[in-house]
Amino acid sequence: MSALPVSSREWHLVARPHGWPVPADFALRETSVAEPAEGRILVRNLHFSVDPYMRGRMNDVKSYVPPFKLDHPMDGGAVGEVVASNAEGFAVGDHVLHGLGWREYADVPAQHATRVDPDLAPLSAYLGVLGMTGLTAYAGLFEVASFKEGDAVFVSGAAGAVGSQVGQMARIKGASRVIGSAGSDEKVAWLVEELGFDAAFNYKDGPVKDQLREAAPDGIDVYFDNVGGDHLEAAISSLNVHGRATICGMIAQYNDTEPVPGPRNMAQIIGKRLRLQGVLVGDHYDLQERFVQEVGGWLASGELKHRETFAKGIENGVDAFLGLLRGDNTGKMIVSV
């Protein structure tokens, strides 16, 4: 076994944010590295993911995933290279996907690592378009929202990692119209000119309800919600009878310190017989094989495009996360270690 590194840097949560997180809530600390115990592998992380759901894990509240512990390393999706193995089926030099990001070196239980092929796709793609975010888009659109050919689809946060995939998947599968909202004119242009959205608007340019009605004069059949707030209220107004909404994220209110009032037009859910359903990717891993096969084909053919925003260096991990909450990214936000 080759010589192992002596130490590794890792990001710890040191204070629970109140409202918007600040750099002082985090600390980059050094820890020692040991050879992996039986059944474990040591991975040199090459890329790790920062995602909006991580903001919720910084609060000490019971949820679908446990909160981050104070003064412990944070975790999340990562890809890297095996540098030491004490587990059958994994060799030094293998590339793996695992859940111990936010650090330079990860001591990973072998059963929680998946080998990935860097020749099939760039390693960072396994954190995004071919990873958790891509599967979230796929399951949320086709399973949860019961998308069918001819549906008109509206996606909020459409220039983000999940939203940009949802809109393209709907287009590929025969949507009658795909509409997206984003937070800058540059992102709006990217959605329409490169990703093939039929229409997109900058939600900062005026009331979302008015801009959506103009973009979808005949209403929408499916809403994929990454934002919540005024976007959800606008979507309820524009959804047609028997419309479906997948509730994936509500980034507009993740940093609010007071409870947010719900949409004021929820009575329309009754008359329109709307279905609003949340999505968690962990419920849909049975789709993984079909997802990789179908989406891998779309990537190979050029039908589906993806963009990544990279932050270089582990020391910029928290800045990348804070930038994600501000909407600085186009597509998937990734930290290259």
BELHUQUI-V606834 format. One record per pair of residues at least 4 apart in sequence whose C-alpha atoms are under 7 Angstrom apart, sorted by the first residue. I is the first residue (numbers start at 1). GAP is how many residues later the second one is. D is the distance in whole Angstrom. If there is no record, write none. Layout:
BEGIN
i gap d
I GAP D
I GAP D
END
This chain:
BEGIN
i gap d
1 83 7
5 28 6
6 26 6
6 27 5
7 23 6
7 24 5
7 25 4
7 26 5
8 22 6
8 23 5
8 24 6
8 25 6
8 96 6
8 97 6
9 19 6
9 20 5
9 21 4
9 22 6
9 94 6
9 95 6
10 18 6
10 19 5
10 20 6
10 63 6
10 92 6
10 93 4
10 94 6
11 15 7
11 16 6
11 17 5
11 18 6
11 62 5
11 63 6
11 91 6
11 92 6
12 14 6
12 15 5
12 16 6
12 59 5
12 60 5
12 61 4
12 62 6
13 12 6
13 13 5
13 14 7
13 57 5
13 58 6
13 59 7
13 61 7
14 11 5
14 12 5
14 13 7
14 56 5
14 57 5
15 10 5
15 11 7
15 55 7
16 9 7
16 42 6
16 43 6
17 4 5
17 8 6
17 41 7
18 239 7
19 236 4
19 237 6
19 238 5
20 235 5
21 4 7
23 295 7
36 4 5
36 5 6
36 6 6
36 48 7
36 49 7
36 50 6
36 71 6
37 49 6
38 48 5
38 49 6
39 47 6
39 48 4
39 70 6
39 71 6
40 45 7
40 46 6
40 47 6
40 67 7
40 68 6
40 69 4
40 70 5
41 41 7
41 43 6
41 44 4
41 45 6
41 46 6
41 66 6
41 67 5
41 68 6
41 69 6
42 40 6
42 41 6
42 42 5
42 43 6
42 63 7
42 64 6
42 65 5
42 66 6
43 37 6
43 38 5
43 39 4
43 40 6
43 62 6
43 63 5
43 64 6
44 36 5
44 37 5
44 38 6
44 39 6
44 60 6
44 61 5
44 62 7
45 33 7
45 34 6
45 35 4
45 36 7
45 59 5
45 60 6
45 61 7
45 292 7
46 33 6
46 34 5
46 290 6
46 291 5
47 31 6
47 32 6
47 33 7
47 77 6
47 287 7
47 288 6
47 289 4
47 290 6
48 29 6
48 30 4
48 31 6
48 53 5
48 54 6
48 286 6
48 287 5
48 288 7
49 27 6
49 28 5
49 29 6
49 78 6
49 284 7
49 285 5
49 286 6
50 271 6
50 283 6
50 284 6
52 199 7
52 273 7
53 4 7
54 4 7
55 199 7
57 9 7
57 10 4
57 11 5
58 9 6
58 10 6
59 8 6
60 7 6
61 6 7
62 4 7
68 6 6
74 28 6
75 24 6
75 25 5
75 26 5
75 27 6
76 23 5
76 24 6
76 25 5
76 26 7
77 21 6
77 22 4
77 23 6
77 24 6
77 50 7
78 19 6
78 20 6
78 21 6
78 22 6
78 23 5
78 49 7
79 17 6
79 18 4
79 19 6
79 44 7
80 15 6
80 16 6
80 17 7
81 12 6
81 13 6
81 14 5
81 15 6
82 9 7
82 10 5
82 11 5
82 12 5
82 13 6
83 9 5
83 10 6
84 8 6
85 5 6
85 6 6
85 7 6
87 23 6
90 4 7
94 21 7
95 20 6
95 21 6
95 22 7
96 17 6
96 18 5
96 19 4
96 20 5
97 16 6
97 17 5
97 18 6
97 19 7
98 14 6
98 15 5
98 16 7
100 6 6
104 233 7
108 4 7
117 4 7
118 4 5
118 5 5
121 4 6
124 4 7
125 4 6
125 5 6
125 6 7
126 4 5
126 5 5
127 4 5
127 5 6
128 4 6
128 5 5
128 6 6
128 33 7
128 204 6
129 4 6
129 5 4
129 177 7
130 4 5
130 162 6
131 4 6
132 4 6
132 149 7
133 4 6
133 28 6
133 29 5
134 4 6
134 28 6
134 31 7
135 4 6
135 146 7
135 156 7
136 4 6
136 26 7
136 145 5
137 4 6
137 25 5
137 28 6
137 29 5
138 4 6
138 28 7
139 4 5
139 5 6
139 145 7
140 4 5
140 5 6
140 106 6
140 139 6
141 4 5
141 5 7
141 6 6
141 25 7
142 4 5
142 5 5
144 102 6
144 133 7
144 135 7
145 77 7
145 99 5
145 100 6
145 101 6
147 4 7
149 24 6
149 25 5
149 26 5
150 24 6
150 25 5
150 26 5
151 24 5
151 25 6
151 70 6
151 71 7
152 23 6
152 24 5
152 25 5
152 26 6
152 68 5
152 69 5
152 70 6
153 22 7
153 24 6
153 25 5
153 26 6
153 67 6
153 68 6
153 69 5
153 70 6
154 24 6
154 25 5
154 26 6
154 66 7
154 68 6
154 69 5
154 70 6
155 8 6
155 12 7
155 24 6
155 25 5
155 26 7
155 68 6
155 69 5
155 70 6
156 7 7
156 24 6
156 25 5
156 26 7
156 68 7
156 69 6
156 70 6
156 71 6
156 75 7
157 6 6
157 24 6
157 25 5
157 69 6
157 70 6
158 5 4
158 6 5
158 22 5
158 23 6
158 24 6
159 4 6
159 5 5
159 23 6
159 28 6
159 32 7
159 171 6
159 172 6
160 4 6
160 170 6
160 171 4
160 172 6
161 4 7
161 170 4
161 171 4
162 4 6
163 4 6
164 4 7
164 167 7
165 4 6
166 4 6
167 4 6
167 11 6
167 30 7
168 4 6
168 27 6
168 136 6
169 4 6
170 4 6
170 5 5
171 4 5
171 7 7
177 21 6
178 19 5
178 20 5
178 21 7
179 18 6
179 19 6
179 20 5
179 21 5
180 19 7
180 20 5
180 21 7
181 19 5
181 20 5
181 21 6
181 22 6
182 5 6
182 6 6
182 19 6
182 20 5
182 21 6
183 4 7
183 19 5
183 20 6
183 21 6
184 4 6
184 18 6
185 4 6
185 17 6
186 4 6
187 4 6
188 4 6
188 12 6
188 13 6
188 14 6
189 4 6
190 4 5
190 5 7
191 4 5
191 5 6
191 6 6
191 9 7
192 4 5
192 5 5
192 6 6
192 7 6
192 8 7
195 110 7
199 16 6
201 10 7
203 5 6
206 5 7
207 4 6
208 4 6
208 22 7
208 23 6
208 26 6
209 4 6
209 25 4
210 4 6
211 4 6
212 4 6
213 4 5
213 25 7
216 4 7
219 19 5
219 20 6
219 21 6
220 18 6
220 19 5
220 20 6
221 18 6
221 19 6
221 22 5
221 23 6
222 21 6
222 22 5
222 23 6
223 12 7
223 21 6
223 22 5
223 23 6
224 21 6
224 22 5
224 23 6
225 7 7
225 21 6
225 22 5
225 23 6
225 24 6
226 21 7
226 22 5
226 23 4
226 24 5
226 25 7
227 4 7
227 22 6
227 23 4
227 24 5
227 25 5
228 4 5
228 21 7
228 22 4
228 23 7
228 24 6
229 4 7
229 23 7
229 34 7
230 4 6
231 4 6
232 4 6
232 31 7
233 4 7
233 30 5
233 31 7
233 32 7
234 4 6
235 4 6
239 4 5
240 32 7
241 31 4
241 32 6
241 33 7
242 30 6
242 31 5
242 32 5
243 31 5
243 32 6
244 30 6
244 31 5
244 32 6
245 30 6
245 31 5
245 32 6
246 30 6
246 31 5
246 32 6
246 33 7
247 29 7
247 30 6
247 31 4
247 32 6
248 30 6
248 31 5
250 4 7
268 4 6
269 4 6
269 5 5
270 4 7
287 4 6
288 4 6
289 4 6
290 4 6
291 4 6
292 4 5
293 4 6
294 4 6
295 4 6
296 4 6
297 4 6
298 4 6
298 5 5
298 6 5
299 4 6
299 5 5
299 6 7
306 25 7
307 23 7
307 24 5
307 25 7
308 22 7
308 23 5
308 24 5
308 25 6
308 26 7
309 20 6
309 21 6
309 22 7
309 23 6
309 24 5
309 25 6
310 23 6
310 24 5
310 25 6
310 26 7
311 5 6
311 9 6
311 23 6
311 24 5
311 25 6
312 4 7
312 23 6
312 24 5
312 25 6
313 22 7
313 23 6
313 24 5
314 21 7
314 23 5
316 4 6
317 4 6
317 18 6
318 4 6
319 4 6
320 4 6
321 4 7
322 4 6
323 4 6
323 5 5
324 4 6
324 5 6
324 9 7
329 4 6
END
